[in-house]
């Protein structure tokens, strides 16, 4: 049986791998986008369009 720490370590590794795959897929879908635009497209489905639009409006920097 795995310990809690082992389970968390596996979860963290899976999250990192998923993030890499997600970014790669976004770059294939939008090869013309720069890093900031890719970041916005990754943020929108997770945190909502409002934050994505705020990032775009502020030049990809978060605005309070």
C-alpha distances in whole Angstrom, upper triangle without the diagonal:
4,7,10,12,10,10,14,14,14,16,18,19,19,22,24,24,25,27,29,29,31,33,34,35,37,39,39,41,43,44,47,45,44,41,42,43,40,38,40,39,35,36,38,35,32,35,38,41,43,41,41,45,45,44,46,49,48,48,44,44,43,45,45
4,7,8,6,6,10,11,10,12,15,15,16,18,20,21,22,24,26,26,28,30,31,32,34,36,37,38,40,41,44,42,41,38,39,40,36,35,37,36,32,32,35,32,29,32,35,38,40,38,38,42,42,40,43,46,45,45,41,40,39,42,42
4,5,5,6,9,10,11,12,14,16,17,18,20,21,23,24,26,27,28,31,32,33,35,37,38,39,41,42,44,42,41,38,38,39,36,34,36,36,32,32,34,32,29,31,34,38,39,37,38,41,41,39,42,45,44,44,40,39,38,40,40
4,5,5,6,9,10,10,12,14,15,16,18,20,21,22,25,26,26,29,30,31,33,35,36,37,39,40,42,40,39,35,36,37,34,31,33,33,29,29,31,29,26,28,31,35,35,33,34,38,38,36,39,42,41,41,37,36,34,37,36
4,5,5,6,9,10,10,12,14,15,17,18,20,21,23,24,25,27,29,30,31,33,35,36,37,38,41,38,37,33,34,35,32,30,32,32,28,28,31,29,26,27,31,34,35,33,34,37,37,35,38,40,39,39,35,34,33,36,35
4,5,5,6,9,10,11,12,14,15,17,18,20,21,23,24,26,27,29,30,32,33,35,36,37,40,37,36,33,34,35,32,30,32,32,28,28,31,29,26,28,32,35,36,34,34,38,38,36,38,41,40,40,36,35,34,37,37
4,5,5,6,9,10,11,12,14,15,16,18,20,21,22,24,26,27,28,30,32,33,34,36,38,36,35,32,33,33,30,28,30,30,26,26,28,26,23,25,29,32,33,31,32,36,36,34,37,39,38,38,34,34,33,36,35
4,5,5,6,9,10,10,12,14,15,16,18,20,21,22,24,25,27,29,30,31,33,34,36,33,33,29,30,31,28,26,28,27,23,23,26,24,21,23,26,30,31,28,29,33,32,31,34,36,35,35,31,31,29,32,32
4,5,5,6,9,10,11,12,14,15,17,19,20,21,23,24,26,27,29,30,32,32,35,32,32,28,29,30,27,25,27,27,23,24,27,25,22,24,28,31,32,29,30,33,33,31,34,37,35,35,31,31,30,33,33
4,5,5,6,9,10,11,12,14,16,17,18,20,21,22,24,26,27,28,30,31,34,32,31,28,29,30,26,25,27,26,23,23,26,24,21,24,27,30,32,29,29,33,33,31,34,37,36,35,31,31,31,34,34
4,5,5,6,9,10,10,12,14,15,16,18,20,21,22,24,26,27,28,29,32,30,29,26,27,27,24,22,24,23,20,20,23,20,18,20,24,27,28,26,26,30,30,28,31,34,33,33,29,29,28,31,31
4,5,5,6,9,10,11,13,14,15,17,19,20,21,23,25,26,27,28,30,28,27,23,24,25,22,20,22,22,18,19,22,20,17,19,23,26,27,25,25,28,28,26,29,32,31,30,26,26,25,28,29
4,5,5,6,9,10,11,12,14,16,17,18,20,21,23,24,26,26,29,27,26,23,24,25,22,20,23,22,19,20,23,21,19,21,25,27,29,26,26,30,30,28,30,33,32,31,27,27,27,30,31
4,5,5,6,9,10,10,12,14,15,16,18,20,21,22,24,25,28,26,26,23,24,24,21,20,22,21,17,19,21,19,17,20,23,25,27,25,25,28,29,27,29,32,32,31,27,27,27,30,31
4,5,5,6,9,10,10,12,14,15,16,18,20,21,22,23,26,23,23,20,21,21,18,16,19,18,14,15,18,16,13,16,19,22,24,22,21,25,25,23,25,29,28,27,23,24,23,26,27
4,5,5,6,9,10,11,12,14,15,17,19,20,21,22,24,22,21,18,19,20,17,15,18,17,14,15,18,17,15,18,21,23,25,22,21,25,25,23,25,28,27,26,22,23,23,26,27
4,5,5,6,9,10,11,12,14,16,17,18,20,21,23,22,21,19,20,21,17,17,19,18,15,17,19,18,16,19,22,24,26,24,23,26,27,25,26,30,29,28,24,25,25,29,30
4,5,5,6,9,10,10,12,14,15,16,18,19,22,20,20,18,19,19,15,15,17,15,12,14,16,14,13,17,19,21,24,21,20,24,25,23,24,28,27,26,23,24,24,27,29
4,5,5,6,9,10,11,12,14,15,16,17,20,17,17,14,16,16,12,11,14,13,9,11,14,13,12,15,17,19,21,19,17,21,22,19,21,24,24,23,19,20,20,24,25
4,5,5,6,9,10,11,12,14,15,16,18,17,16,14,16,16,12,12,15,14,11,14,17,16,15,18,20,21,24,21,20,23,24,21,22,26,25,23,20,21,22,26,28
4,5,5,6,9,10,11,12,14,15,18,17,17,15,17,17,13,14,16,14,11,15,16,15,15,18,20,21,24,22,20,23,25,22,23,27,27,25,22,24,24,28,30
4,5,5,6,9,10,11,12,14,16,15,15,14,15,14,10,11,13,10,8,11,13,11,12,15,16,18,20,19,16,20,22,19,20,23,24,22,19,21,21,25,27
4,5,5,6,9,10,10,11,14,12,12,10,12,11,8,8,11,9,7,11,13,13,13,16,17,18,20,18,16,19,20,17,18,22,22,20,16,19,20,23,26
4,5,5,6,9,10,10,13,12,13,12,14,13,10,12,14,12,11,14,16,16,16,19,20,21,24,22,19,22,23,21,21,24,25,22,19,22,23,27,29
4,5,5,6,9,10,13,12,14,13,15,14,10,12,14,11,10,14,15,14,15,18,19,19,22,21,18,21,23,21,20,24,25,23,20,23,24,27,30
4,5,5,6,8,11,9,11,11,12,10,7,9,11,8,8,11,12,12,14,16,17,16,19,18,15,17,20,17,17,20,21,19,17,19,21,24,27
4,5,5,5,8,7,9,9,12,10,7,10,12,10,10,14,15,15,17,19,20,19,22,20,17,19,21,18,17,21,22,19,17,20,22,25,28
4,6,6,9,10,12,13,15,13,11,14,15,13,13,17,17,17,19,22,22,21,24,23,20,22,24,22,20,24,25,22,20,23,25,28,31
4,6,9,9,12,13,15,12,10,13,14,11,12,15,15,15,18,20,19,19,22,21,18,19,22,20,19,22,24,21,19,23,24,27,30
4,5,6,9,11,12,9,8,12,12,10,12,15,15,16,18,20,19,18,21,20,16,17,20,18,16,19,21,18,17,20,22,25,28
4,6,8,10,13,11,9,13,14,12,14,17,18,19,21,23,22,21,24,22,19,20,22,20,18,21,22,19,18,21,24,27,30
4,7,10,12,9,10,13,14,13,15,18,18,20,22,23,23,21,23,22,18,19,21,18,16,19,20,17,16,20,22,25,29
4,7,8,6,6,10,10,10,12,14,15,17,19,20,19,18,20,18,15,16,17,15,13,16,17,14,13,16,19,21,25
4,6,5,6,9,10,11,12,14,16,18,19,20,20,19,20,18,15,16,17,14,12,15,15,12,11,14,17,20,23
4,6,5,6,9,10,11,12,14,17,17,18,19,18,19,17,14,16,16,13,12,15,15,12,9,12,15,18,21
4,5,5,6,9,10,11,12,15,16,16,16,15,16,13,11,12,13,9,8,12,11,8,6,9,11,15,18
4,5,5,6,9,10,11,14,15,15,15,13,15,13,10,11,12,9,8,11,12,9,7,11,13,16,19
4,5,5,6,9,10,12,13,14,15,14,16,14,11,13,14,11,11,15,15,13,10,13,15,18,21
4,5,5,6,9,11,11,12,13,13,14,11,9,12,12,9,10,14,13,11,8,10,12,15,18
4,5,5,6,9,10,10,10,9,11,8,5,8,9,7,7,11,11,10,7,10,10,13,16
4,5,5,7,9,10,10,9,12,10,7,10,12,10,10,14,15,14,11,14,14,17,19
4,6,7,7,9,10,11,13,11,9,12,14,12,12,16,16,15,12,14,14,17,20
4,6,5,6,7,8,10,8,6,10,11,9,11,14,14,14,11,12,11,14,16
4,6,5,5,5,8,7,5,8,10,10,11,14,15,15,12,14,13,15,17
4,6,6,7,10,10,9,12,14,14,15,17,19,19,16,18,16,19,20
4,6,9,11,10,10,13,14,14,16,18,19,19,16,17,15,18,18
4,7,8,7,8,11,11,12,14,16,17,18,15,15,13,14,15
4,5,6,7,9,10,11,13,15,16,17,15,16,14,15,16
4,6,5,6,8,10,10,12,14,15,13,15,13,14,16
4,5,5,6,9,10,10,12,14,13,13,11,11,12
4,5,5,6,9,10,11,12,10,10,8,9,10
4,5,5,6,9,10,11,9,10,9,11,13
4,5,5,6,9,10,9,11,10,11,13
4,5,5,6,9,8,8,7,7,9
4,5,5,6,4,5,5,7,10
4,5,5,5,8,9,10,13
4,6,7,8,9,9,12
4,6,5,7,7,10
4,6,8,10,13
4,7,9,13
4,6,10
4,7
4
